[in-house]
């Protein structure tokens, strides 16, 4: 028993010394190739066995013949272990280099494609994560390109829409200044109309900038959808009568919601104005508000515009987008529906549009109040 404990002590001392030296070497080469680290790890096990054997032999526990046999076995094991470690290290290093090249490709704008061939579980998990990251990056680039296109369109349209009323204002002001205006009151009324139009456009731009900056203040209160719809229909009534469009409220349930009344009134107003302007005379614009399963309410505005082209549906709520059809030319700066989406998302809701026979339906989905 005593001899067994003594042999174990010598073997442990040799292994501990080898392990400490190996840890020090690993620390020194921690920035080197994986092949070097695996070689050191394999060498630690072999050297630990060899040192333990030599320590036991030094203590006269082994005969010279037995020591030669054990040393030879350890040497053969060392050669095989080091060779296996080098092969594994080269394989993992090659796979890592291939992953680095593939990752560089999607970083430069391409798509990630995992290298072919067998791989360890860790590298396989890394490949899957890089593929998912590549997909998200591609989506982000697509959104950025779409936003950049929307910004360019918005700048172009805003420049045009500002230049037109400003040119009219300048002409009318010069006519009044030179005394050649045949009907000054009419000129003044037209100037006031154009100024109000410009003021609305600037207000929309300011509202949109607050939405994009995430600084839109919301004063939430418990409000019935019935009251919101009733006020919105009353406000849009004069515009509907001028265009010869009927406004109806159907299936408007008195569902309570936690919203900012002023902002949600703007959402409804923008949707109604958009629907009225694109619905032909004698057409109908219908508003509905119903509770659906899942604790949500759906507020919808249905028009008779004839529908939106399928390829345009994903862009309807983009900043600066203005649709066109055979009946109604584009009008405005294309900010109304973008403001609708921003306000709705600020209320933790979502907006969508879909075509229906004869027109389209805009829907706002909001969480119902508890």
Steps between C-alpha positions, in 0.01 A plus 500: 500500500785733591677430171182569306453837668865587439475411130180709472676793667796489261267466200288794617807717559625432148157565348452820700838633392421420138157661528640823649764527230236429233269768640785750490582412141133526399485846654808608307362374166136595558504723192661238277337239278261239635741233373764613748253495791377148416860379469579637846189335649596163350860541615391575857330161533795310356763690699296455818503124451871502418596711802293281727671191363846651543418607854387150590813351339719748690342376821609144398149373444577391145783285365712635211330257260154606610599866473616448140174328409283769657707780348470346155122466536473861616713619209280323248189641667656847488566474127145387425344761735700787356425392144127476577505843668673657200252343256201616708650846535561532127145391426344745744732780386412439134129508583549821698679664207218393266244648739700824516499526119125429487431756775709758313289446188170594666672783683593643160141482378465139391312210656650252747550143377632245751808305378442142389630200690484349851526735794495497878179579687634839616603609151170375361314714756720795403416444132128500576532821699699666222235393247226653717704818543553517123125473440426776753770719347354449152156600629651806667674602178177458305315718754777759484483512121122534515527779757761679294275476195211636707715788625603596148140485379385701801759772442407522133126514566530740793716732288238492224205542736668793677609669180151503346314689777799727559501599134127572519544703817777704342292571189194604702709714737663677203160557342368655820818705544484636144127574528406284201288251698145529370349334810724557806268317747511187284880524481523535878270200550715293263816609680347391830409161349853445370652605833277252682607229256865578565436504874339154480795368303753636751291356785504157334876517460544597865271219614685247286837616632381447859372154411831399340693643793285309750403821681128501423330588832190297581238598757322167539141495619214251496282590200214326323555423134142605436582856610821508294321386185208738555734801534703394197190461282377842606838657417523337157137571410556832316778352284283199415209724398725706272615180328151349490606202713279334762650442845355213704586345832417132510563247778653763723511337841553709816825319578730680747866555407797664676617756242594861451173647376663779300744272320243230426265766365781595264533135394130477420501842332793407273336171402166667428652785298702251297190284440273793407748645250542167324134398495302618197185711537195304622739252661500393864764511771416273793654494848475198732634419846466152646662291770672181381640201682831544677413818688529729197275740314500566127420848371449496123435754223368361172498708180398462137831591335497194276787330679876537526742320273631188677861606453423831675328352807824448701595867445172666588615608848853600392606860545457695179299234314216634291291261298334579172207365307299590195245703696695695757844654450749490788458781748675612814855416608434136578527550877147423620519121502858503632375708794215253548743210531732691733221603738346152503836334572560752780177359653640142474266432210544425132349615171433318174314534171339251266298514184129419498254497210474856371752657737729436792476478877743663741508336844644617829543229765524623860506323836166528677494669839477257794 
